[in-house]
């Protein structure tokens, strides 16, 4: 498994997540949340503050994520409905299609 700290350090997808968060922040039917499996929340909190990202970050253990959705790959995108059912899942990040795929899936889930 890739180290969560390494993913945060690379952070390639985070600008796109921030943009998505800003686009959706006023919708009441959608929430953009980052899940970190890093054991040191202080590292993540410091990184978020230094980079001025404003999306919420929650910390879960790798075991908790694995129990919810199976083996966790990083980065990974999930869309979970109000009942807790995973409605969409995408492993990895490709800047050429991630934003469009996420927005298309959101439109399909309405």
DODRENDREN-66242 format. One line per field, with one value per residue: residue number from 1; chain; x, y negated, z negated of N, C-alpha, C in turn. Coordinates in nm, 2 decimals, padded with zeros to 4 digits, always signed. Layout:
<domis>
num: NUM	...
cadena: A	...
nX: X	...
nY: Y	...
nZ: Z	...
caX: X	...
caY: Y	...
caZ: Z	...
cX: X	...
cY: Y	...
cZ: Z	...
</domis>
This chain:
<domis>
num: 1	2	3	4	5	6	7	8	9	10	11	12	13	14	15	16	17	18	19	20	21	22	23	24	25	26	27	28	29	30	31	32	33	34	35	36	37	38	39	40	41	42	43	44	45	46	47	48	49	50	51	52	53	54	55	56	57	58	59	60	61	62	63	64	65	66	67	68	69	70	71	72	73	74	75	76	77	78	79	80	81	82	83	84	85	86	87	88	89	90	91	92	93	94	95	96	97	98	99	100	101	102	103	104	105	106	107	108	109	110
cadena: A	A	A	A	A	A	A	A	A	A	A	A	A	A	A	A	A	A	A	A	A	A	A	A	A	A	A	A	A	A	A	A	A	A	A	A	A	A	A	A	A	A	A	A	A	A	A	A	A	A	A	A	A	A	A	A	A	A	A	A	A	A	A	A	A	A	A	A	A	A	A	A	A	A	A	A	A	A	A	A	A	A	A	A	A	A	A	A	A	A	A	A	A	A	A	A	A	A	A	A	A	A	A	A	A	A	A	A	A	A
nX: +00.08	+00.05	+00.21	+00.01	+00.11	+00.29	+00.12	-00.02	+00.20	+00.26	+00.01	-00.13	-00.39	-00.53	-00.57	-00.77	-00.97	-01.01	-01.12	-01.36	-01.48	-01.53	-01.70	-01.92	-01.99	-02.22	-02.43	-02.69	-02.72	-02.49	-02.17	-01.83	-01.56	-01.24	-01.08	-00.84	-00.59	-00.37	-00.17	-00.10	-00.26	-00.19	+00.01	-00.13	-00.32	-00.14	-00.04	-00.27	-00.33	-00.10	-00.12	-00.35	-00.59	-00.95	-01.13	-01.30	-01.13	-01.13	-01.01	-00.95	-00.89	-00.69	-00.79	-01.06	-01.15	-01.11	-01.29	-01.53	-01.53	-01.38	-01.05	-00.84	-00.73	-00.51	-00.49	-00.85	-01.18	-01.50	-01.86	-02.11	-02.43	-02.70	-02.78	-02.56	-02.46	-02.23	-02.22	-02.07	-01.75	-01.40	-01.08	-00.76	-00.62	-00.67	-00.58	-00.69	-00.95	-01.07	-01.22	-01.44	-01.56	-01.64	-01.83	-02.01	-02.10	-02.22	-02.43	-02.57	-02.66	-02.85
nY: +00.12	-00.23	-00.49	-00.70	-00.95	-01.00	-01.04	-01.27	-01.44	-01.44	-01.51	-01.55	-01.54	-01.71	-02.00	-01.98	-01.86	-02.07	-02.26	-02.13	-02.11	-02.39	-02.44	-02.29	-02.37	-02.51	-02.35	-02.15	-01.88	-01.74	-01.66	-01.73	-01.56	-01.48	-01.18	-01.08	-00.84	-00.85	-00.82	-01.03	-01.30	-01.56	-01.61	-01.62	-01.82	-02.04	-02.05	-02.11	-02.36	-02.50	-02.49	-02.61	-02.49	-02.43	-02.23	-01.98	-01.75	-01.42	-01.18	-00.84	-00.51	-00.28	-00.03	-00.08	-00.21	+00.00	+00.18	+00.05	+00.01	+00.20	+00.31	+00.04	-00.18	-00.44	-00.75	-00.76	-00.78	-00.81	-00.80	-00.84	-00.76	-00.90	-00.69	-00.55	-00.38	-00.29	-00.45	-00.51	-00.46	-00.52	-00.44	-00.58	-00.87	-01.08	-01.36	-01.44	-01.33	-01.30	-01.53	-01.57	-01.32	-01.28	-01.50	-01.42	-01.18	-01.27	-01.42	-01.21	-01.07	-01.23
nZ: +00.00	+00.07	-00.10	-00.30	-00.38	-00.17	+00.04	-00.04	-00.03	+00.24	+00.35	+00.60	+00.69	+00.52	+00.58	+00.77	+00.61	+00.43	+00.60	+00.69	+00.43	+00.39	+00.60	+00.52	+00.27	+00.17	+00.21	+00.07	+00.09	+00.13	+00.02	+00.00	-00.11	-00.24	-00.31	-00.53	-00.60	-00.73	-01.02	-01.18	-01.25	-01.29	-01.10	-00.86	-00.92	-00.94	-00.68	-00.53	-00.63	-00.55	-00.28	-00.22	-00.16	-00.18	-00.21	-00.41	-00.62	-00.73	-00.96	-00.94	-01.04	-00.84	-00.86	-00.92	-00.69	-00.50	-00.60	-00.55	-00.26	-00.14	-00.04	-00.07	+00.18	+00.28	+00.45	+00.40	+00.50	+00.37	+00.39	+00.17	+00.06	-00.13	-00.29	-00.34	-00.14	+00.10	+00.40	+00.62	+00.74	+00.78	+00.86	+00.82	+00.99	+01.26	+01.42	+01.66	+01.68	+01.43	+01.30	+01.47	+01.48	+01.22	+01.19	+01.39	+01.28	+01.04	+01.15	+01.26	+01.03	+00.92
caX: +00.00	+00.12	+00.20	-00.08	+00.19	+00.35	+00.01	-00.04	+00.32	+00.24	-00.11	-00.16	-00.54	-00.59	-00.62	-00.90	-01.07	-01.05	-01.21	-01.49	-01.54	-01.58	-01.82	-02.04	-02.00	-02.35	-02.54	-02.72	-02.74	-02.36	-02.06	-01.69	-01.48	-01.12	-01.05	-00.70	-00.56	-00.24	-00.19	-00.06	-00.35	-00.12	+00.08	-00.24	-00.37	-00.04	-00.03	-00.39	-00.32	+00.00	-00.16	-00.48	-00.71	-01.06	-01.22	-01.29	-01.05	-01.15	-00.91	-01.00	-00.78	-00.69	-00.89	-01.20	-01.18	-01.12	-01.42	-01.64	-01.54	-01.29	-00.91	-00.82	-00.62	-00.49	-00.62	-00.97	-01.30	-01.63	-01.98	-02.18	-02.56	-02.74	-02.80	-02.43	-02.43	-02.14	-02.29	-01.97	-01.61	-01.30	-00.95	-00.66	-00.65	-00.62	-00.63	-00.76	-01.09	-01.13	-01.32	-01.55	-01.62	-01.70	-01.94	-02.11	-02.16	-02.30	-02.55	-02.65	-02.71	-02.96
caY: +00.00	-00.35	-00.56	-00.82	-01.07	-01.02	-01.09	-01.41	-01.51	-01.46	-01.59	-01.59	-01.55	-01.80	-02.12	-01.94	-01.84	-02.20	-02.32	-02.06	-02.16	-02.52	-02.44	-02.23	-02.40	-02.56	-02.24	-02.08	-01.74	-01.69	-01.71	-01.69	-01.53	-01.40	-01.09	-01.05	-00.72	-00.88	-00.81	-01.16	-01.40	-01.69	-01.63	-01.65	-01.95	-02.14	-02.06	-02.18	-02.50	-02.56	-02.50	-02.69	-02.41	-02.46	-02.12	-01.91	-01.62	-01.33	-01.08	-00.71	-00.41	-00.20	+00.09	-00.13	-00.23	+00.13	+00.24	-00.02	+00.02	+00.30	+00.26	-00.10	-00.23	-00.58	-00.81	-00.69	-00.86	-00.74	-00.88	-00.76	-00.82	-00.93	-00.57	-00.49	-00.29	-00.34	-00.46	-00.53	-00.44	-00.53	-00.43	-00.66	-01.01	-01.12	-01.50	-01.45	-01.30	-01.30	-01.63	-01.55	-01.19	-01.31	-01.58	-01.34	-01.08	-01.35	-01.45	-01.08	-01.03	-01.32
caZ: +00.00	+00.08	-00.23	-00.30	-00.39	-00.04	+00.12	-00.08	+00.02	+00.39	+00.36	+00.73	+00.70	+00.42	+00.64	+00.83	+00.50	+00.38	+00.70	+00.67	+00.31	+00.41	+00.69	+00.46	+00.13	+00.14	+00.23	-00.05	+00.12	+00.16	-00.07	+00.04	-00.23	-00.22	-00.42	-00.55	-00.68	-00.80	-01.17	-01.24	-01.20	-01.30	-00.97	-00.76	-00.96	-00.91	-00.54	-00.49	-00.67	-00.47	-00.14	-00.22	-00.12	-00.27	-00.22	-00.54	-00.62	-00.84	-00.98	-00.97	-01.02	-00.72	-00.89	-00.91	-00.55	-00.44	-00.64	-00.48	-00.12	-00.08	-00.05	-00.02	+00.27	+00.27	+00.41	+00.44	+00.50	+00.35	+00.37	+00.08	+00.05	-00.27	-00.37	-00.36	-00.03	+00.20	+00.53	+00.73	+00.69	+00.88	+00.80	+00.89	+01.03	+01.39	+01.43	+01.78	+01.68	+01.30	+01.27	+01.56	+01.44	+01.09	+01.22	+01.46	+01.18	+00.95	+01.22	+01.28	+00.91	+00.87
cX: +00.09	+00.10	+00.11	+00.00	+00.25	+00.24	-00.01	+00.08	+00.30	+00.12	-00.16	-00.31	-00.60	-00.64	-00.76	-01.01	-01.11	-01.15	-01.35	-01.56	-01.60	-01.70	-01.94	-02.07	-02.14	-02.47	-02.56	-02.73	-02.60	-02.26	-01.93	-01.61	-01.36	-01.11	-00.90	-00.68	-00.43	-00.26	-00.16	-00.15	-00.28	-00.04	-00.02	-00.29	-00.27	-00.03	-00.15	-00.38	-00.21	-00.04	-00.29	-00.60	-00.82	-01.15	-01.20	-01.21	-01.09	-01.05	-00.98	-00.88	-00.80	-00.79	-01.03	-01.24	-01.20	-01.25	-01.54	-01.65	-01.44	-01.15	-00.90	-00.71	-00.62	-00.44	-00.74	-01.09	-01.42	-01.74	-02.07	-02.32	-02.59	-02.76	-02.67	-02.38	-02.34	-02.21	-02.20	-01.84	-01.51	-01.16	-00.85	-00.71	-00.59	-00.67	-00.71	-00.91	-01.15	-01.24	-01.45	-01.63	-01.70	-01.83	-02.05	-02.18	-02.25	-02.44	-02.64	-02.71	-02.83	-03.09
cY: -00.12	-00.43	-00.68	-00.95	-01.10	-01.08	-01.23	-01.49	-01.54	-01.55	-01.63	-01.62	-01.66	-01.94	-02.09	-01.92	-01.97	-02.27	-02.26	-02.10	-02.30	-02.53	-02.39	-02.27	-02.45	-02.46	-02.17	-01.93	-01.67	-01.75	-01.65	-01.68	-01.45	-01.31	-01.06	-00.93	-00.74	-00.88	-00.94	-01.27	-01.54	-01.72	-01.68	-01.79	-02.06	-02.16	-02.14	-02.33	-02.57	-02.58	-02.57	-02.62	-02.43	-02.34	-02.05	-01.78	-01.55	-01.23	-00.95	-00.61	-00.33	-00.08	+00.04	-00.15	-00.09	+00.20	+00.18	+00.01	+00.12	+00.24	+00.12	-00.12	-00.38	-00.64	-00.73	-00.78	-00.78	-00.84	-00.78	-00.83	-00.84	-00.80	-00.50	-00.40	-00.36	-00.33	-00.47	-00.52	-00.45	-00.53	-00.51	-00.80	-01.04	-01.26	-01.52	-01.42	-01.30	-01.40	-01.60	-01.42	-01.21	-01.39	-01.50	-01.24	-01.16	-01.38	-01.32	-01.04	-01.12	-01.25
cZ: +00.00	-00.05	-00.21	-00.30	-00.25	+00.05	+00.09	-00.02	+00.17	+00.41	+00.50	+00.75	+00.62	+00.48	+00.71	+00.72	+00.45	+00.48	+00.69	+00.54	+00.32	+00.49	+00.62	+00.32	+00.08	+00.16	+00.10	-00.03	+00.14	+00.06	-00.01	-00.09	-00.19	-00.34	-00.42	-00.64	-00.75	-00.95	-01.24	-01.18	-01.20	-01.17	-00.87	-00.79	-00.92	-00.76	-00.48	-00.52	-00.58	-00.33	-00.11	-00.16	-00.23	-00.29	-00.36	-00.52	-00.75	-00.85	-01.02	-00.96	-00.89	-00.74	-00.87	-00.77	-00.48	-00.48	-00.57	-00.33	-00.06	-00.09	+00.01	+00.07	+00.26	+00.40	+00.46	+00.42	+00.47	+00.34	+00.29	+00.05	-00.10	-00.35	-00.40	-00.25	+00.06	+00.34	+00.65	+00.66	+00.80	+00.81	+00.89	+00.93	+01.16	+01.41	+01.56	+01.77	+01.54	+01.27	+01.35	+01.52	+01.31	+01.11	+01.29	+01.37	+01.09	+01.02	+01.24	+01.15	+00.85	+00.88
</domis>
